[in-house]
């Protein structure tokens, strides 16, 4: 884990090498495009053929759907204590997300016209649940619960054909989230295409969320516009802003927790004015690498993207963090609450008792966060991602008269005589 001075050439070079949002590889896009086209043309037949070729599982269209009773049977194999924890997490997540519900608004003009914004849930949403090492029950809750709180009419879950048998806790999370009615055993780019275009068996949806591999991300990019999609997630990131009041052991533990996600491209960063904290944190991270999950890949992430950024003071520390706009930020310093208000990040954790891990596991806010610097303009997944807004305009005669001159003048300036006439026609003969 390198130690660098903020604002130096070395610092600039390190930042430039960090994973940022980027175009998918051309070969991935080509493969995903062929899959999406096949599913759009052939529907269930393509899903069955691609599942046999890519997953080695032979299905029929009738077996694509996993019936609710089968989901519940698989869920019953999950550890009882894990299920109890998922239920408690679900309650906390739902409570937080209910605070995001917006009723819209209504305002009246002096002429008696009424202008409204109406907020409605999407009719349907698709949730992609990956298989293998990426199958996390916590992600099921984080993606499904905001959709349910928003009032989405139908949540459709797709997951690779062996995923639920291999991960009963994922099946349990689907049950806890209350989305077991529409579950299908299909994964990869073909699952995304099915959600976007619909097949005889799998209904099309209005939005698609949930993490996946490069082919899933490429397919999402290809179908965006036909449906809405969530952000394209990159490797996990944490930046810890700390001063000499921070416990080096806590700082090192939190850096290691993010490094163990398993891609080998995670970014773990300590930003501090304290050289003593920096040196001790570096030593403890090196010492702790052998004890985390995915140790070899965590070691690679720390070597490739890990850094301690030395700054002159806490104001400069805020500037250094905000240049990264990372997925997670911890602030463990004097005046942490004040500093946190100035941070640009996907989620900010304040003080020594708020590790990022509690955000991952359901303290309430969503853990689906912008990565790769996208926190500059993007937000966490929320109830709002499963809602649509439209305006309702009800004008009185006096209300239209009050704006007619402005509408006509600007319409004529733009060369749209018909627009102007559509307003003026209402007053002809008066």
C-alpha distance (Angstrom), angle and dihedral (degrees) to the residues before:
residue distance angle dihedral
X1 . . .
X2 3.81 . .
X3 3.79 125.4 .
X4 3.80 114.9 -143.6
X5 3.79 138.0 172.3
X6 3.79 117.0 -114.0
X7 3.78 115.0 -109.2
X8 3.81 96.8 19.0
X9 3.81 127.2 122.4
X10 3.79 88.4 -106.6
X11 3.80 89.9 55.0
X12 3.82 91.8 49.6
X13 3.81 91.8 48.6
X14 3.82 92.0 50.1
X15 3.83 91.9 49.7
X16 3.79 90.9 49.6
X17 3.82 90.8 56.5
X18 3.81 95.7 51.8
X19 3.82 117.3 109.6
X20 3.78 108.6 -92.4
X21 3.78 132.4 176.3
X22 3.81 106.1 -73.0
X23 3.78 144.1 164.5
X24 3.82 113.5 -81.7
X25 3.81 116.3 -108.0
X26 3.80 113.6 -81.5
X27 3.79 94.0 -122.4
X28 3.82 90.4 52.3
X29 3.81 91.4 49.0
X30 3.82 91.5 48.9
X31 3.81 92.8 50.2
X32 3.81 92.9 45.0
X33 3.81 91.4 47.5
X34 3.81 91.7 53.9
X35 3.81 90.6 49.7
X36 3.82 93.5 47.9
X37 3.82 91.5 49.7
X38 3.81 91.8 49.0
X39 3.81 93.1 51.9
X40 3.81 92.3 44.8
X41 3.84 89.3 53.5
X42 3.80 103.0 36.6
X43 3.81 106.3 23.4
X44 3.81 115.6 -170.2
X45 3.82 93.2 8.5
X46 3.81 90.2 60.8
X47 3.80 91.7 46.1
X48 3.81 91.9 53.2
X49 3.82 92.9 45.8
X50 3.82 94.7 45.9
X51 3.80 92.9 45.8
X52 3.80 90.0 54.3
X53 3.81 92.4 46.9
X54 3.80 100.2 40.8
X55 3.82 103.0 29.3
X56 3.80 101.2 26.9
X57 3.81 91.1 -127.0
X58 3.81 121.1 125.5
X59 3.79 113.2 -146.4
X60 3.78 138.2 162.9
X61 3.81 123.5 -137.2
X62 3.80 88.2 -104.0
X63 3.82 90.3 58.2
X64 3.80 96.1 50.5
X65 3.78 91.3 87.5
X66 3.80 119.5 72.7
X67 3.79 105.6 -148.3
X68 3.82 118.9 -131.6
X69 3.80 92.6 -113.7
X70 3.81 90.1 55.1
X71 3.82 90.7 49.8
X72 3.79 89.7 51.5
X73 3.82 91.1 47.4
X74 3.83 90.8 52.7
X75 3.80 90.4 44.3
X76 3.80 89.9 55.9
X77 3.83 88.4 65.1
X78 3.81 91.5 63.2
X79 3.79 120.3 102.8
X80 3.83 109.4 -86.9
X81 3.80 93.5 -135.1
X82 3.81 91.7 50.7
X83 3.81 89.9 50.8
X84 3.81 90.4 49.7
X85 3.81 89.5 51.4
X86 3.81 90.6 48.9
X87 3.81 90.0 52.5
X88 3.81 91.6 52.1
X89 3.82 90.6 46.1
X90 3.79 89.9 49.6
X91 3.79 90.9 55.1
X92 3.80 93.0 51.2
X93 3.81 93.0 45.7
X94 3.80 92.4 48.2
X95 3.80 92.7 47.8
X96 3.82 91.8 53.3
X97 3.80 94.6 44.9
X98 3.81 93.4 49.3
X99 3.80 85.5 66.6
X100 3.81 88.3 64.2
X101 3.79 95.1 61.9
X102 3.80 109.6 116.1
X103 3.82 123.4 -161.6
X104 3.81 96.6 -157.4
X105 3.79 119.9 -127.1
X106 3.80 144.2 -102.9
X107 3.78 130.7 -150.3
X108 3.81 133.8 179.9
X109 3.78 127.3 -145.3
X110 3.82 122.7 -139.0
X111 3.83 88.2 -104.0
X112 3.81 92.1 59.0
X113 3.80 98.1 -103.1
X114 3.80 117.5 142.5
X115 3.83 124.0 -139.6
X116 3.79 118.7 -171.9
X117 3.78 142.3 176.8
X118 3.79 111.6 -149.3
X119 3.82 119.4 -160.3
X120 3.81 117.4 -155.0
X121 3.81 134.1 172.6
X122 3.79 119.8 -111.1
X123 3.77 113.2 -101.3
X124 3.79 93.4 -125.1
X125 3.79 143.3 -2.3
X126 3.79 134.6 -164.6
X127 3.80 122.6 -138.9
X128 3.79 118.8 -159.1
X129 3.82 112.6 -153.6
X130 3.83 112.6 -170.7
X131 3.78 123.5 -141.2
X132 3.78 131.6 -137.0
X133 3.79 119.8 29.2
X134 3.82 91.0 -13.3
X135 3.81 95.5 61.6
X136 3.81 103.8 110.0
X137 3.81 122.4 170.9
X138 3.82 89.6 -153.7
X139 3.82 89.9 62.0
X140 3.80 90.7 52.7
X141 3.80 89.5 57.4
X142 3.80 94.0 44.1
X143 3.80 93.2 52.3
X144 3.80 100.7 36.1
X145 3.80 102.1 42.9
X146 3.84 97.7 59.4
X147 3.81 88.7 50.4
X148 3.78 91.7 50.8
X149 3.83 93.1 44.9
X150 3.81 89.3 50.3
X151 3.79 88.8 56.6
X152 3.81 98.4 -114.2
X153 3.78 107.4 -179.6
X154 3.81 98.3 -138.9
X155 3.81 129.7 15.1
X156 3.81 112.4 -163.3
X157 3.81 117.0 -161.1
X158 3.81 121.9 -158.3
X159 3.79 123.8 -174.8
X160 3.83 136.1 161.2
X161 3.81 113.6 -80.9
X162 3.81 98.6 -104.1
X163 3.82 97.7 35.5
X164 3.79 101.0 97.7
X165 3.81 95.1 45.5
X166 3.82 89.9 49.0
X167 3.83 93.9 45.9
X168 3.81 112.9 35.3
X169 3.81 89.6 172.8
X170 3.82 88.4 64.9
X171 3.79 89.6 53.6
X172 3.82 87.7 48.8
X173 3.82 90.5 51.8
X174 3.82 90.2 52.0
X175 3.81 89.0 53.7
X176 3.81 93.7 44.4
X177 3.82 89.9 50.5
X178 3.80 89.8 50.2
X179 3.81 96.3 -124.5
X180 3.83 102.3 115.8
X181 3.82 95.9 112.6
X182 3.83 97.7 84.1
X183 3.82 110.1 33.2
X184 3.82 123.8 147.0
X185 3.80 130.8 -169.9
X186 3.79 99.6 -132.6
X187 3.80 128.3 107.5
X188 3.79 143.4 176.8
X189 3.79 128.0 42.1
X190 3.81 89.3 -34.0
X191 3.81 90.6 63.3
X192 3.80 91.3 52.5
X193 3.81 90.4 49.3
X194 3.81 90.7 50.2
X195 3.80 91.0 52.6
X196 3.79 91.9 48.2
X197 3.82 99.8 44.5
X198 3.79 102.6 21.6
X199 3.81 126.1 -136.3
X200 3.78 133.0 -143.9
X201 3.82 88.1 -87.2
X202 3.81 105.4 29.1
X203 3.83 117.6 54.8
X204 3.79 120.5 -134.6
X205 3.81 116.0 -112.1
X206 3.80 137.8 -152.9
X207 3.81 98.1 -127.4
X208 3.81 136.8 16.8
X209 3.80 124.8 -150.4
X210 3.78 136.9 167.0
X211 3.80 137.9 84.5
X212 3.79 125.7 -80.6
X213 3.79 145.4 151.9
X214 3.81 127.7 -73.8
X215 3.83 92.4 -80.0
X216 3.80 91.6 52.1
X217 3.82 90.2 49.3
X218 3.81 91.1 48.3
X219 3.80 91.9 49.6
X220 3.80 90.6 50.5
X221 3.78 89.8 53.0
X222 3.82 90.2 50.6
X223 3.82 95.4 51.5
X224 3.79 97.2 41.5
X225 3.77 108.3 120.6
X226 3.76 92.3 36.6
X227 3.80 86.2 61.0
X228 3.78 133.7 2.7
X229 3.80 117.4 -105.0
X230 3.77 135.0 -164.7
X231 3.79 122.5 -115.2
X232 3.80 121.5 -64.7
X233 3.79 101.8 -107.1
X234 3.78 121.1 -140.0
X235 3.82 132.5 -172.8
X236 3.78 117.8 -45.0
X237 3.82 118.4 -91.5
X238 3.78 137.3 -166.0
X239 3.78 131.3 178.9
X240 3.80 117.3 -171.7
X241 3.79 116.5 -158.5
X242 3.80 105.9 -160.2
X243 3.78 141.0 158.0
X244 3.81 131.6 -161.4
X245 3.82 91.0 -73.4
X246 3.82 90.0 71.1
X247 3.80 122.6 99.6
X248 3.84 107.2 -117.5
X249 3.81 90.4 -147.6
X250 3.80 91.6 56.7
X251 3.81 92.0 46.2
X252 3.81 92.2 49.9
X253 3.81 92.4 46.5
X254 3.80 91.5 53.1
X255 3.80 92.8 48.0
X256 3.80 90.5 50.2
X257 3.81 91.9 48.3
X258 3.80 90.9 61.6
X259 3.82 94.4 41.1
X260 3.82 91.7 59.8
X261 3.84 96.5 64.8
X262 3.78 89.1 105.4
X263 3.81 111.3 -122.6
X264 3.79 94.8 99.9
X265 3.81 88.4 -133.8
X266 3.80 99.7 84.0
X267 3.81 116.9 133.5
X268 3.82 116.4 -135.3
X269 3.79 115.7 -180.0
X270 3.79 135.9 175.3
X271 3.81 115.6 -162.7
X272 3.80 112.3 -167.5
X273 3.80 144.8 145.1
X274 3.83 89.4 -145.9
X275 3.80 115.6 94.2
X276 3.80 90.1 -173.0
X277 3.82 92.1 56.1
X278 3.81 89.8 45.1
X279 3.79 94.4 53.5
X280 3.79 94.8 46.0
X281 3.82 93.5 45.6
X282 3.81 91.0 51.7
X283 3.80 90.5 50.7
X284 3.81 93.6 48.3
X285 3.81 93.9 46.6
X286 3.81 90.6 52.7
X287 3.80 89.3 48.1
X288 3.81 94.3 47.7
X289 3.79 99.2 47.0
X290 3.78 93.8 89.3
X291 3.81 92.4 58.0
X292 3.83 101.0 53.3
X293 3.80 129.0 88.8
X294 3.80 115.7 -91.3
X295 3.81 88.5 19.1
X296 3.81 97.3 178.2
X297 3.80 93.0 49.7
X298 3.81 91.9 42.9
X299 3.80 88.3 53.7
X300 3.80 89.7 51.1
X301 3.82 92.1 49.5
X302 3.80 92.3 50.5
X303 3.80 92.1 47.4
X304 3.80 94.1 45.3
X305 3.80 104.0 37.8
X306 3.81 107.3 6.1
X307 3.79 117.9 110.4
X308 3.77 145.8 158.3
X309 3.80 108.4 -139.2
X310 3.80 112.1 -156.6
X311 3.81 115.5 -148.8
X312 3.81 134.2 -179.7
X313 3.81 96.9 -123.3
X314 3.79 143.5 -14.7
X315 3.81 94.0 -85.4
X316 3.78 88.9 58.8
X317 3.81 88.3 45.6
X318 3.81 90.2 58.3
X319 3.82 89.8 50.3
X320 3.82 91.3 49.8
X321 3.82 92.8 50.3
X322 3.81 93.3 45.7
X323 3.80 91.3 53.3
X324 3.81 86.5 61.2
X325 3.84 95.4 42.4
X326 3.81 87.7 -163.7
X327 3.77 131.6 -166.6
X328 3.83 94.1 -111.2
X329 3.81 130.3 22.3
X330 3.78 126.6 -173.3
X331 3.80 120.0 -164.6
X332 3.81 113.0 -159.7
X333 3.76 104.6 164.5
X334 3.78 143.5 97.2
X335 3.81 109.0 -67.0
X336 3.80 90.1 18.6
X337 3.82 95.1 161.2
X338 3.79 92.2 52.5
X339 3.80 92.5 46.8
X340 3.82 92.3 47.0
X341 3.81 91.5 61.4
X342 3.80 89.0 63.7
X343 3.80 96.7 49.6
X344 3.80 125.3 111.1
X345 3.80 108.2 -151.3
X346 3.79 142.9 116.9
X347 3.81 92.4 -104.7
X348 3.80 129.4 -0.9
X349 3.81 123.2 -149.7
X350 3.78 115.1 -160.9
X351 3.79 127.1 -151.1
X352 3.81 135.1 -4.8
X353 3.82 94.1 -65.3
X354 3.82 97.0 58.6
X355 3.82 110.7 76.3
X356 3.81 119.0 177.4
X357 3.81 88.5 -116.8
X358 3.81 91.3 74.2
X359 3.80 88.4 58.0
X360 3.79 90.2 51.6
X361 3.78 91.6 52.9
X362 3.73 107.4 46.9
X363 3.78 114.3 -82.4
X364 3.82 84.1 148.6
X365 3.84 116.2 -85.0
X366 3.78 118.9 88.4
X367 3.80 120.4 -90.7
X368 3.82 94.2 -154.9
X369 3.80 96.7 102.1
X370 3.81 139.3 166.4
X371 3.81 114.3 -94.2
X372 3.79 137.2 -172.9
X373 3.80 94.0 46.4
X374 3.82 92.6 -53.7
X375 3.82 90.7 125.2
X376 3.82 85.0 85.9
X377 3.82 88.0 77.1
X378 3.82 109.2 2.3
X379 3.80 133.4 75.9
X380 3.81 138.0 -149.6
X381 3.80 119.0 -83.1
X382 3.79 108.5 -85.4
X383 3.77 146.2 161.5
X384 3.83 86.8 -84.9
X385 3.81 90.1 67.6
X386 3.81 88.3 64.3
X387 3.80 96.2 48.5
X388 3.76 134.5 77.5
X389 3.79 127.2 -152.6
X390 3.75 129.9 -151.5
X391 3.76 134.7 173.3
X392 3.80 126.5 -122.1
X393 3.82 117.4 -156.0
X394 3.81 119.5 -165.8
X395 3.83 111.6 175.5
X396 3.77 129.8 -172.7
X397 3.81 120.9 -146.5
X398 3.80 89.9 -100.8
X399 3.79 90.2 46.8
X400 3.81 91.8 55.9
X401 3.79 91.6 43.9
X402 3.81 90.0 54.2
X403 3.81 92.6 59.8
X404 3.81 101.1 31.1
X405 3.80 97.7 95.7
X406 3.81 92.7 51.4
X407 3.81 93.5 45.1
X408 3.79 93.5 48.8
X409 3.80 95.0 46.1
X410 3.81 94.7 50.2
X411 3.82 93.6 41.4
X412 3.81 91.2 53.2
X413 3.82 90.8 45.7
X414 3.80 88.1 55.9
X415 3.80 92.1 47.5
X416 3.80 96.9 -110.9
X417 3.81 103.8 131.2
X418 3.80 91.3 163.7
X419 3.79 91.1 59.1
X420 3.80 90.3 53.0
X421 3.80 92.4 46.5
X422 3.80 93.1 50.3
X423 3.80 87.3 62.6
X424 3.82 97.7 39.1
X425 3.81 92.6 48.6
X426 3.76 90.3 70.7
X427 3.81 91.3 63.5
X428 3.81 98.9 42.6
X429 3.79 114.0 122.4
X430 3.78 94.1 23.3
